[in-house]
Every structure is written in structure tokens, then in C-alpha cells.
Amino acid sequence: MTSFFSRLSQGKVVVALIVLLLVIDQVIKIWVKTTMVLGQSHTITSWFQIYFIENPGMAFGIELGSKLFLSLFRIVVMGFCIYLLMRLVRRKEHTLGFLVCLSMIIAGGLGNILDSIFYGVIFSDSHGQIAQLFPAGGGYETWFHGWVVDMFYFPLIRGTFPSWLPFWGGESFVFFEPIFNFADACVSVGLVLLLSCYPRTVSILLDGKKKPTDETSDQSASTENE
């Protein structure tokens, strides 16, 4: 009975977390789409801007094949991740922290999938105008061809490469230049935490072996090596 309620509790936490992160991601994107023109920016500080762009690719604007292929690829990957998460919750072989990391990755992936599937249909174009939600004349694209909304821009350092540097000498640069969204951040943070806090567990899952102990072995192993 205790095991059942423990699984139920973990399941509720991961579902609630995924829903919460999805809502935050979509609220931010819808606000940007319905209040800003493509290419418009709001300077928050000298190193942080809300800069509205759209991209057809994966996290941080990386492209992978055609738009339809990318959308279907995302759905397949996220479907597998959701299946894996449900299986891990049912088996109760992993700590809540590990499941939270996986939930963050899933929420981020689903957030960008929603853009790809629905945004082209429910929004009008953002070029030179503020997009309308559910426009009378239809959206700017068809199903599965929507563009992902990005807005977080952190130009932490601006400078110029030394003139003696090959290829880039004398050219200006910005660090950190990629523009991303809340969903991208969820995926990145989830992956970093997963690989840094639970490396042994990830390795066991990738090898397809049965997990003998919980994730505390990751921490205890590092303590024994000190």
C-alpha cells in the first residue's frame, strides 16, 4: 500500500510539473506573439533583452531537415520520453529528483512541439505586424509547419576579435548570442542536471540494464572517491 501511494505521489508531481512548465512556456510565447512584431526587442538590462524571433529548427535555432520531418521527429522522441517516464514511475526504481529532471526535458520538448503543430494555424503572420490569435483569414501556415517562438537574449559580452586571429580577426562578436525560449531552457537545465547529478543512472538506462540501486549511489560513489 505504501509503495502504491508513493508511485501515485511521484506521478502527480511529475504531471503537475510538466503542466506547470508547459503553461509558463505557452503564456510567454503567446504574450510575445500578440504584443510584439517580429524582430522587435525590449531591453531589460544591458545584458538581457526580450527579442522576438521565430525559427523552424530545434533548440537554439538548430535546423534538422524539413519542417514536417522535424515536427514528426519531435513527436516521436517526446512520445518515447513520456513512455519512459511513465514506466519509471510505475516501477518506482528512481528518486523524485531524477524524474523531475526527465519531466523538465519532456515539458520543454512538448512546449516547442505545440508551436510547430498549432502556431501556424492559430496565429497570423508576425512580419511587420502584431500577430492575431485565431485570425479570420486563417493562420500563416498549415498544421505541423508552425515556427517556434524565441525571445530570451543574453548579450553578456560584446567585443572584437584580435586582428591577428585567423578567419575572425577584427570581426565583432557577442557572447551569449543564441536567442532561446523557456522550453529550450527547460530542456537544457534538465539535461545538465540529469548528466551531472545522475550520470550512473543515465548510463545504466542507456545500457538497458536493470538498475540495482537508486540514484543515491551516484552521490555515494563520488563521496567514496574523495
Phi, psi and omega in degrees: 000317179298319179297321180298312181292330177294316177296319180298318180295315178299318179299317179296320182296312183292322177295315180297320180294314180299315179297316180299311181295322177297316180297314179301314181300313183289325177298315179298313182295317179295321177299314180297313182297326186261005179229350185231150174269146180306127182094350179284150180221152173239120180276117177272309172221180179293341182243009181215126178227150166266107188237111187278114171226166174232145178221151181270358189259201181272204183303139178061026174082009178292134181258149181213094177068201181286164182296317180296316179299317180297317180297315180293323178298316178300316182297317179297313181298314181292326176298318178296317181296320178294318177300316180296317180298314179299320180294318180293322178296317180296320183282342180048052179249005185225152181287163180297325180300318178297317180293326177296317178300315179295324179295323178297318179296317180296315180299317179296317179296317179294324180301316179284332176296320179301319177302311185296319184284313193255329191298324179295337182266322187266349180242148170276173184294148181256003180285113177072007180203159175280130183293147175257141177274129184054060180294149182298324182274006181093171183279183183274350180209184179260176178305141178070006181241016179289154180264146182280133181273125176241152183206342184271120183231122182239081177282076187295320183226131174241137181193192179228134178294144177303145184296335182279352183286127180299147175070309186255003183305128178085351180275148179279155179216159177229134174230117017254123190273326182302142175255130187224179179237181182296323179297317177301318180297320179299315180297313183295312180296318179300317179294316180299314179295321181297314184283331182272327183263333184227049184296321182292320179296317178298317180298318180295318179296320180292328179283345180077019180267156178288136183281117185281329182222171180278181188293349178297340178294331175299316183284320181293325179296319179292327179292321181292331181282346181283000000 
